[in-house]
Amino acid sequence: MGEFTTTIEHRLDQAYKHLKEARSTGDDYLADTLTAEIEDLRRLATDNGVSLQR
């Protein structure tokens, strides 16, 4: 696994963790921001041929 893949997966893990926290505290703005970040990271992975587990 390359450094790019590792970085994408780490950033996704963190974004999902923070999204869960934002939703549990009712922070809709942060949840929306994190959802957009997750979508961008997943798109970036797909565009670069990175297969994601999630």
PQR file of N, CA, C, O and H, with PARSE charges and radii, in Angstrom:
ATOM      1  N   MET A   1       0.859  -1.172   0.000 -0.4000 1.5000
ATOM      2  CA  MET A   1       0.000   0.000   0.000 -0.0000 2.0000
ATOM      3  C   MET A   1       0.901   1.230   0.000  0.5500 1.7000
ATOM      4  O   MET A   1       1.826   1.335   0.805 -0.5500 1.4000
ATOM      5  N   GLY A   2       0.624   2.148  -0.901 -0.4000 1.5000
ATOM      6  CA  GLY A   2       1.440   3.338  -1.017 -0.0000 2.0000
ATOM      7  C   GLY A   2       1.081   4.406  -0.002  0.5500 1.7000
ATOM      8  O   GLY A   2       0.070   4.329   0.697 -0.5500 1.4000
ATOM      9  H   GLY A   2      -0.128   2.063  -1.556  0.4000 1.0000
ATOM     10  N   GLU A   3       1.937   5.391   0.050 -0.4000 1.5000
ATOM     11  CA  GLU A   3       1.727   6.496   0.987 -0.0000 2.0000
ATOM     12  C   GLU A   3       0.447   7.262   0.666  0.5500 1.7000
ATOM     13  O   GLU A   3      -0.256   7.696   1.578 -0.5500 1.4000
ATOM     14  H   GLU A   3       2.758   5.453  -0.518  0.4000 1.0000
ATOM     15  N   PHE A   4       0.137   7.432  -0.618 -0.4000 1.5000
ATOM     16  CA  PHE A   4      -1.083   8.130  -1.012 -0.0000 2.0000
ATOM     17  C   PHE A   4      -2.315   7.402  -0.472  0.5500 1.7000
ATOM     18  O   PHE A   4      -3.210   8.017   0.108 -0.5500 1.4000
ATOM     19  H   PHE A   4       0.708   7.079  -1.359  0.4000 1.0000
ATOM     20  N   THR A   5      -2.346   6.088  -0.671 -0.4000 1.5000
ATOM     21  CA  THR A   5      -3.475   5.279  -0.196 -0.0000 2.0000
ATOM     22  C   THR A   5      -3.591   5.348   1.317  0.5500 1.7000
ATOM     23  O   THR A   5      -4.686   5.507   1.857 -0.5500 1.4000
ATOM     24  H   THR A   5      -1.619   5.588  -1.142  0.4000 1.0000
ATOM     25  N   THR A   6      -2.466   5.230   1.995 -0.4000 1.5000
ATOM     26  CA  THR A   6      -2.455   5.289   3.457 -0.0000 2.0000
ATOM     27  C   THR A   6      -2.994   6.628   3.946  0.5500 1.7000
ATOM     28  O   THR A   6      -3.770   6.682   4.900 -0.5500 1.4000
ATOM     29  H   THR A   6      -1.577   5.101   1.557  0.4000 1.0000
ATOM     30  N   THR A   7      -2.581   7.698   3.293 -0.4000 1.5000
ATOM     31  CA  THR A   7      -3.027   9.037   3.689 -0.0000 2.0000
ATOM     32  C   THR A   7      -4.526   9.203   3.472  0.5500 1.7000
ATOM     33  O   THR A   7      -5.228   9.723   4.340 -0.5500 1.4000
ATOM     34  H   THR A   7      -1.950   7.654   2.517  0.4000 1.0000
ATOM     35  N   ILE A   8      -5.014   8.766   2.324 -0.4000 1.5000
ATOM     36  CA  ILE A   8      -6.452   8.857   2.041 -0.0000 2.0000
ATOM     37  C   ILE A   8      -7.246   8.079   3.089  0.5500 1.7000
ATOM     38  O   ILE A   8      -8.224   8.585   3.639 -0.5500 1.4000
ATOM     39  H   ILE A   8      -4.444   8.343   1.619  0.4000 1.0000
ATOM     40  N   GLU A   9      -6.823   6.855   3.360 -0.4000 1.5000
ATOM     41  CA  GLU A   9      -7.545   6.026   4.337 -0.0000 2.0000
ATOM     42  C   GLU A   9      -7.505   6.644   5.729  0.5500 1.7000
ATOM     43  O   GLU A   9      -8.503   6.614   6.449 -0.5500 1.4000
ATOM     44  H   GLU A   9      -6.028   6.443   2.913  0.4000 1.0000
ATOM     45  N   HIS A  10      -6.366   7.201   6.112 -0.4000 1.5000
ATOM     46  CA  HIS A  10      -6.255   7.840   7.433 -0.0000 2.0000
ATOM     47  C   HIS A  10      -7.182   9.056   7.508  0.5500 1.7000
ATOM     48  O   HIS A  10      -7.900   9.241   8.491 -0.5500 1.4000
ATOM     49  H   HIS A  10      -5.556   7.226   5.527  0.4000 1.0000
ATOM     50  N   ARG A  11      -7.157   9.872   6.469 -0.4000 1.5000
ATOM     51  CA  ARG A  11      -8.012  11.063   6.468 -0.0000 2.0000
ATOM     52  C   ARG A  11      -9.485  10.681   6.479  0.5500 1.7000
ATOM     53  O   ARG A  11     -10.292  11.348   7.125 -0.5500 1.4000
ATOM     54  H   ARG A  11      -6.574   9.721   5.671  0.4000 1.0000
ATOM     55  N   LEU A  12      -9.841   9.616   5.773 -0.4000 1.5000
ATOM     56  CA  LEU A  12     -11.232   9.157   5.804 -0.0000 2.0000
ATOM     57  C   LEU A  12     -11.608   8.642   7.186  0.5500 1.7000
ATOM     58  O   LEU A  12     -12.691   8.952   7.684 -0.5500 1.4000
ATOM     59  H   LEU A  12      -9.185   9.074   5.248  0.4000 1.0000
ATOM     60  N   ASP A  13     -10.747   7.875   7.805 -0.4000 1.5000
ATOM     61  CA  ASP A  13     -11.014   7.379   9.161 -0.0000 2.0000
ATOM     62  C   ASP A  13     -11.274   8.536  10.115  0.5500 1.7000
ATOM     63  O   ASP A  13     -12.226   8.507  10.896 -0.5500 1.4000
ATOM     64  H   ASP A  13      -9.867   7.623   7.401  0.4000 1.0000
ATOM     65  N   GLN A  14     -10.421   9.556  10.047 -0.4000 1.5000
ATOM     66  CA  GLN A  14     -10.580  10.716  10.919 -0.0000 2.0000
ATOM     67  C   GLN A  14     -11.872  11.470  10.607  0.5500 1.7000
ATOM     68  O   GLN A  14     -12.582  11.894  11.519 -0.5500 1.4000
ATOM     69  H   GLN A  14      -9.648   9.580   9.413  0.4000 1.0000
ATOM     70  N   ALA A  15     -12.173  11.636   9.338 -0.4000 1.5000
ATOM     71  CA  ALA A  15     -13.385  12.359   8.955 -0.0000 2.0000
ATOM     72  C   ALA A  15     -14.637  11.625   9.431  0.5500 1.7000
ATOM     73  O   ALA A  15     -15.570  12.250   9.936 -0.5500 1.4000
ATOM     74  H   ALA A  15     -11.596  11.292   8.597  0.4000 1.0000
ATOM     75  N   TYR A  16     -14.659  10.300   9.271 -0.4000 1.5000
ATOM     76  CA  TYR A  16     -15.813   9.520   9.752 -0.0000 2.0000
ATOM     77  C   TYR A  16     -15.944   9.613  11.274  0.5500 1.7000
ATOM     78  O   TYR A  16     -17.053   9.723  11.797 -0.5500 1.4000
ATOM     79  H   TYR A  16     -13.901   9.793   8.861  0.4000 1.0000
ATOM     80  N   LYS A  17     -14.821   9.569  11.976 -0.4000 1.5000
ATOM     81  CA  LYS A  17     -14.838   9.682  13.443 -0.0000 2.0000
ATOM     82  C   LYS A  17     -15.401  11.039  13.855  0.5500 1.7000
ATOM     83  O   LYS A  17     -16.270  11.116  14.724 -0.5500 1.4000
ATOM     84  H   LYS A  17     -13.921   9.480  11.551  0.4000 1.0000
ATOM     85  N   HIS A  18     -14.908  12.107  13.232 -0.4000 1.5000
ATOM     86  CA  HIS A  18     -15.380  13.445  13.585 -0.0000 2.0000
ATOM     87  C   HIS A  18     -16.823  13.669  13.148  0.5500 1.7000
ATOM     88  O   HIS A  18     -17.560  14.405  13.804 -0.5500 1.4000
ATOM     89  H   HIS A  18     -14.203  12.045  12.526  0.4000 1.0000
ATOM     90  N   LEU A  19     -17.231  13.044  12.054 -0.4000 1.5000
ATOM     91  CA  LEU A  19     -18.623  13.144  11.620 -0.0000 2.0000
ATOM     92  C   LEU A  19     -19.552  12.527  12.662  0.5500 1.7000
ATOM     93  O   LEU A  19     -20.597  13.093  12.984 -0.5500 1.4000
ATOM     94  H   LEU A  19     -16.633  12.446  11.522  0.4000 1.0000
ATOM     95  N   LYS A  20     -19.173  11.382  13.178 -0.4000 1.5000
ATOM     96  CA  LYS A  20     -19.977  10.729  14.218 -0.0000 2.0000
ATOM     97  C   LYS A  20     -20.101  11.640  15.442  0.5500 1.7000
ATOM     98  O   LYS A  20     -21.180  11.776  16.019 -0.5500 1.4000
ATOM     99  H   LYS A  20     -18.324  10.922  12.916  0.4000 1.0000
ATOM    100  N   GLU A  21     -18.993  12.257  15.825 -0.4000 1.5000
ATOM    101  CA  GLU A  21     -19.008  13.164  16.981 -0.0000 2.0000
ATOM    102  C   GLU A  21     -19.882  14.392  16.702  0.5500 1.7000
ATOM    103  O   GLU A  21     -20.651  14.822  17.562 -0.5500 1.4000
ATOM    104  H   GLU A  21     -18.116  12.147  15.356  0.4000 1.0000
ATOM    105  N   ALA A  22     -19.756  14.948  15.496 -0.4000 1.5000
ATOM    106  CA  ALA A  22     -20.549  16.131  15.150 -0.0000 2.0000
ATOM    107  C   ALA A  22     -22.040  15.812  15.181  0.5500 1.7000
ATOM    108  O   ALA A  22     -22.843  16.603  15.677 -0.5500 1.4000
ATOM    109  H   ALA A  22     -19.131  14.599  14.798  0.4000 1.0000
ATOM    110  N   ARG A  23     -22.397  14.664  14.655 -0.4000 1.5000
ATOM    111  CA  ARG A  23     -23.815  14.276  14.663 -0.0000 2.0000
ATOM    112  C   ARG A  23     -24.314  14.051  16.082  0.5500 1.7000
ATOM    113  O   ARG A  23     -25.446  14.411  16.405 -0.5500 1.4000
ATOM    114  H   ARG A  23     -21.745  14.022  14.252  0.4000 1.0000
ATOM    115  N   SER A  24     -23.482  13.460  16.930 -0.4000 1.5000
ATOM    116  CA  SER A  24     -23.925  13.175  18.300 -0.0000 2.0000
ATOM    117  C   SER A  24     -24.082  14.450  19.127  0.5500 1.7000
ATOM    118  O   SER A  24     -24.851  14.473  20.088 -0.5500 1.4000
ATOM    119  H   SER A  24     -22.563  13.167  16.668  0.4000 1.0000
ATOM    120  N   THR A  25     -23.358  15.513  18.759 -0.4000 1.5000
ATOM    121  CA  THR A  25     -23.491  16.774  19.486 -0.0000 2.0000
ATOM    122  C   THR A  25     -24.456  17.735  18.809  0.5500 1.7000
ATOM    123  O   THR A  25     -24.705  18.827  19.320 -0.5500 1.4000
ATOM    124  H   THR A  25     -22.733  15.494  17.978  0.4000 1.0000
ATOM    125  N   GLY A  26     -25.005  17.336  17.655 -0.4000 1.5000
ATOM    126  CA  GLY A  26     -25.982  18.170  16.971 -0.0000 2.0000
ATOM    127  C   GLY A  26     -25.367  19.310  16.169  0.5500 1.7000
ATOM    128  O   GLY A  26     -26.055  20.280  15.851 -0.5500 1.4000
ATOM    129  H   GLY A  26     -24.802  16.449  17.240  0.4000 1.0000
ATOM    130  N   ASP A  27     -24.087  19.208  15.839 -0.4000 1.5000
ATOM    131  CA  ASP A  27     -23.423  20.255  15.063 -0.0000 2.0000
ATOM    132  C   ASP A  27     -23.638  19.981  13.569  0.5500 1.7000
ATOM    133  O   ASP A  27     -22.817  19.343  12.910 -0.5500 1.4000
ATOM    134  H   ASP A  27     -23.528  18.420  16.098  0.4000 1.0000
ATOM    135  N   ASP A  28     -24.764  20.483  13.060 -0.4000 1.5000
ATOM    136  CA  ASP A  28     -25.152  20.215  11.673 -0.0000 2.0000
ATOM    137  C   ASP A  28     -24.175  20.817  10.665  0.5500 1.7000
ATOM    138  O   ASP A  28     -23.895  20.205   9.634 -0.5500 1.4000
ATOM    139  H   ASP A  28     -25.431  21.002  13.595  0.4000 1.0000
ATOM    140  N   TYR A  29     -23.657  22.004  10.951 -0.4000 1.5000
ATOM    141  CA  TYR A  29     -22.721  22.639  10.026 -0.0000 2.0000
ATOM    142  C   TYR A  29     -21.453  21.800   9.885  0.5500 1.7000
ATOM    143  O   TYR A  29     -20.995  21.546   8.771 -0.5500 1.4000
ATOM    144  H   TYR A  29     -23.885  22.501  11.788  0.4000 1.0000
ATOM    145  N   LEU A  30     -20.889  21.374  11.009 -0.4000 1.5000
ATOM    146  CA  LEU A  30     -19.685  20.554  10.967 -0.0000 2.0000
ATOM    147  C   LEU A  30     -19.974  19.220  10.288  0.5500 1.7000
ATOM    148  O   LEU A  30     -19.152  18.731   9.514 -0.5500 1.4000
ATOM    149  H   LEU A  30     -21.262  21.581  11.913  0.4000 1.0000
ATOM    150  N   ALA A  31     -21.115  18.633  10.564 -0.4000 1.5000
ATOM    151  CA  ALA A  31     -21.488  17.370   9.925 -0.0000 2.0000
ATOM    152  C   ALA A  31     -21.571  17.532   8.404  0.5500 1.7000
ATOM    153  O   ALA A  31     -21.113  16.664   7.660 -0.5500 1.4000
ATOM    154  H   ALA A  31     -21.784  19.030  11.193  0.4000 1.0000
ATOM    155  N   ASP A  32     -22.150  18.632   7.948 -0.4000 1.5000
ATOM    156  CA  ASP A  32     -22.232  18.889   6.505 -0.0000 2.0000
ATOM    157  C   ASP A  32     -20.844  19.079   5.895  0.5500 1.7000
ATOM    158  O   ASP A  32     -20.560  18.575   4.808 -0.5500 1.4000
ATOM    159  H   ASP A  32     -22.523  19.337   8.552  0.4000 1.0000
ATOM    160  N   THR A  33     -19.996  19.799   6.596 -0.4000 1.5000
ATOM    161  CA  THR A  33     -18.629  20.037   6.127 -0.0000 2.0000
ATOM    162  C   THR A  33     -17.854  18.728   6.033  0.5500 1.7000
ATOM    163  O   THR A  33     -17.153  18.488   5.050 -0.5500 1.4000
ATOM    164  H   THR A  33     -20.227  20.208   7.479  0.4000 1.0000
ATOM    165  N   LEU A  34     -17.978  17.894   7.039 -0.4000 1.5000
ATOM    166  CA  LEU A  34     -17.271  16.613   7.049 -0.0000 2.0000
ATOM    167  C   LEU A  34     -17.820  15.663   5.990  0.5500 1.7000
ATOM    168  O   LEU A  34     -17.064  14.903   5.385 -0.5500 1.4000
ATOM    169  H   LEU A  34     -18.548  18.090   7.837  0.4000 1.0000
ATOM    170  N   THR A  35     -19.118  15.703   5.767 -0.4000 1.5000
ATOM    171  CA  THR A  35     -19.714  14.880   4.716 -0.0000 2.0000
ATOM    172  C   THR A  35     -19.147  15.279   3.359  0.5500 1.7000
ATOM    173  O   THR A  35     -18.835  14.417   2.538 -0.5500 1.4000
ATOM    174  H   THR A  35     -19.732  16.320   6.259  0.4000 1.0000
ATOM    175  N   ALA A  36     -19.014  16.567   3.122 -0.4000 1.5000
ATOM    176  CA  ALA A  36     -18.424  17.040   1.867 -0.0000 2.0000
ATOM    177  C   ALA A  36     -16.965  16.613   1.758  0.5500 1.7000
ATOM    178  O   ALA A  36     -16.509  16.236   0.678 -0.5500 1.4000
ATOM    179  H   ALA A  36     -19.267  17.267   3.789  0.4000 1.0000
ATOM    180  N   GLU A  37     -16.231  16.670   2.864 -0.4000 1.5000
ATOM    181  CA  GLU A  37     -14.825  16.238   2.852 -0.0000 2.0000
ATOM    182  C   GLU A  37     -14.725  14.751   2.518  0.5500 1.7000
ATOM    183  O   GLU A  37     -13.867  14.342   1.737 -0.5500 1.4000
ATOM    184  H   GLU A  37     -16.601  16.976   3.741  0.4000 1.0000
ATOM    185  N   ILE A  38     -15.600  13.952   3.109 -0.4000 1.5000
ATOM    186  CA  ILE A  38     -15.606  12.513   2.841 -0.0000 2.0000
ATOM    187  C   ILE A  38     -15.893  12.251   1.366  0.5500 1.7000
ATOM    188  O   ILE A  38     -15.230  11.428   0.735 -0.5500 1.4000
ATOM    189  H   ILE A  38     -16.298  14.285   3.743  0.4000 1.0000
ATOM    190  N   GLU A  39     -16.871  12.944   0.826 -0.4000 1.5000
ATOM    191  CA  GLU A  39     -17.194  12.777  -0.595 -0.0000 2.0000
ATOM    192  C   GLU A  39     -16.000  13.150  -1.470  0.5500 1.7000
ATOM    193  O   GLU A  39     -15.703  12.456  -2.443 -0.5500 1.4000
ATOM    194  H   GLU A  39     -17.410  13.613   1.338  0.4000 1.0000
ATOM    195  N   ASP A  40     -15.318  14.235  -1.131 -0.4000 1.5000
ATOM    196  CA  ASP A  40     -14.135  14.660  -1.898 -0.0000 2.0000
ATOM    197  C   ASP A  40     -13.010  13.632  -1.809  0.5500 1.7000
ATOM    198  O   ASP A  40     -12.378  13.314  -2.817 -0.5500 1.4000
ATOM    199  H   ASP A  40     -15.558  14.798  -0.340  0.4000 1.0000
ATOM    200  N   LEU A  41     -12.759  13.117  -0.622 -0.4000 1.5000
ATOM    201  CA  LEU A  41     -11.704  12.122  -0.448 -0.0000 2.0000
ATOM    202  C   LEU A  41     -12.027  10.841  -1.211  0.5500 1.7000
ATOM    203  O   LEU A  41     -11.143  10.244  -1.827 -0.5500 1.4000
ATOM    204  H   LEU A  41     -13.272  13.375   0.197  0.4000 1.0000
ATOM    205  N   ARG A  42     -13.277  10.420  -1.174 -0.4000 1.5000
ATOM    206  CA  ARG A  42     -13.674   9.213  -1.889 -0.0000 2.0000
ATOM    207  C   ARG A  42     -13.542   9.421  -3.405  0.5500 1.7000
ATOM    208  O   ARG A  42     -13.109   8.519  -4.123 -0.5500 1.4000
ATOM    209  H   ARG A  42     -13.995  10.904  -0.675  0.4000 1.0000
ATOM    210  N   ARG A  43     -13.913  10.598  -3.881 -0.4000 1.5000
ATOM    211  CA  ARG A  43     -13.783  10.919  -5.303 -0.0000 2.0000
ATOM    212  C   ARG A  43     -12.308  10.942  -5.701  0.5500 1.7000
ATOM    213  O   ARG A  43     -11.943  10.421  -6.755 -0.5500 1.4000
ATOM    214  H   ARG A  43     -14.265  11.331  -3.298  0.4000 1.0000
ATOM    215  N   LEU A  44     -11.472  11.532  -4.878 -0.4000 1.5000
ATOM    216  CA  LEU A  44     -10.034  11.585  -5.130 -0.0000 2.0000
ATOM    217  C   LEU A  44      -9.454  10.173  -5.204  0.5500 1.7000
ATOM    218  O   LEU A  44      -8.637   9.874  -6.075 -0.5500 1.4000
ATOM    219  H   LEU A  44     -11.768  11.955  -4.022  0.4000 1.0000
ATOM    220  N   ALA A  45      -9.876   9.323  -4.298 -0.4000 1.5000
ATOM    221  CA  ALA A  45      -9.407   7.935  -4.307 -0.0000 2.0000
ATOM    222  C   ALA A  45      -9.835   7.232  -5.592  0.5500 1.7000
ATOM    223  O   ALA A  45      -9.023   6.570  -6.239 -0.5500 1.4000
ATOM    224  H   ALA A  45     -10.540   9.566  -3.591  0.4000 1.0000
ATOM    225  N   THR A  46     -11.096   7.374  -5.960 -0.4000 1.5000
ATOM    226  CA  THR A  46     -11.606   6.737  -7.173 -0.0000 2.0000
ATOM    227  C   THR A  46     -10.874   7.242  -8.412  0.5500 1.7000
ATOM    228  O   THR A  46     -10.505   6.457  -9.285 -0.5500 1.4000
ATOM    229  H   THR A  46     -11.755   7.912  -5.434  0.4000 1.0000
ATOM    230  N   ASP A  47     -10.670   8.541  -8.484 -0.4000 1.5000
ATOM    231  CA  ASP A  47      -9.989   9.137  -9.636 -0.0000 2.0000
ATOM    232  C   ASP A  47      -8.560   8.639  -9.787  0.5500 1.7000
ATOM    233  O   ASP A  47      -7.997   8.667 -10.882 -0.5500 1.4000
ATOM    234  H   ASP A  47     -10.970   9.179  -7.774  0.4000 1.0000
ATOM    235  N   ASN A  48      -7.969   8.180  -8.674 -0.4000 1.5000
ATOM    236  CA  ASN A  48      -6.577   7.721  -8.693 -0.0000 2.0000
ATOM    237  C   ASN A  48      -6.453   6.204  -8.549  0.5500 1.7000
ATOM    238  O   ASN A  48      -5.373   5.682  -8.274 -0.5500 1.4000
ATOM    239  H   ASN A  48      -8.425   8.158  -7.784  0.4000 1.0000
ATOM    240  N   GLY A  49      -7.568   5.508  -8.737 -0.4000 1.5000
ATOM    241  CA  GLY A  49      -7.542   4.050  -8.740 -0.0000 2.0000
ATOM    242  C   GLY A  49      -7.318   3.402  -7.395  0.5500 1.7000
ATOM    243  O   GLY A  49      -6.843   2.269  -7.319 -0.5500 1.4000
ATOM    244  H   GLY A  49      -8.446   5.932  -8.960  0.4000 1.0000
ATOM    245  N   VAL A  50      -7.658   4.113  -6.324 -0.4000 1.5000
ATOM    246  CA  VAL A  50      -7.493   3.575  -4.977 -0.0000 2.0000
ATOM    247  C   VAL A  50      -8.785   2.878  -4.576  0.5500 1.7000
ATOM    248  O   VAL A  50      -9.853   3.489  -4.570 -0.5500 1.4000
ATOM    249  H   VAL A  50      -8.045   5.034  -6.385  0.4000 1.0000
ATOM    250  N   SER A  51      -8.682   1.607  -4.246 -0.4000 1.5000
ATOM    251  CA  SER A  51      -9.827   0.839  -3.780 -0.0000 2.0000
ATOM    252  C   SER A  51      -9.962   1.012  -2.276  0.5500 1.7000
ATOM    253  O   SER A  51      -9.017   0.763  -1.527 -0.5500 1.4000
ATOM    254  H   SER A  51      -7.814   1.111  -4.251  0.4000 1.0000
ATOM    255  N   LEU A  52     -11.147   1.441  -1.835 -0.4000 1.5000
ATOM    256  CA  LEU A  52     -11.370   1.690  -0.406 -0.0000 2.0000
ATOM    257  C   LEU A  52     -12.163   0.568   0.227  0.5500 1.7000
ATOM    258  O   LEU A  52     -13.022  -0.036  -0.415 -0.5500 1.4000
ATOM    259  H   LEU A  52     -11.915   1.643  -2.443  0.4000 1.0000
ATOM    260  N   GLN A  53     -11.875   0.291   1.485 -0.4000 1.5000
ATOM    261  CA  GLN A  53     -12.573  -0.763   2.223 -0.0000 2.0000
ATOM    262  C   GLN A  53     -13.968  -0.325   2.642  0.5500 1.7000
ATOM    263  O   GLN A  53     -14.882  -1.148   2.694 -0.5500 1.4000
ATOM    264  H   GLN A  53     -11.177   0.782   2.007  0.4000 1.0000
ATOM    265  N   ARG A  54     -14.146   0.950   2.939 -0.4000 1.5000
ATOM    266  CA  ARG A  54     -15.436   1.473   3.407 -0.0000 2.0000
ATOM    267  C   ARG A  54     -16.329   1.813   2.268  0.5500 1.7000
ATOM    268  O   ARG A  54     -17.454   2.266   2.479 -0.5500 1.4000
ATOM    269  H   ARG A  54     -13.404   1.619   2.897  0.4000 1.0000
TER
END
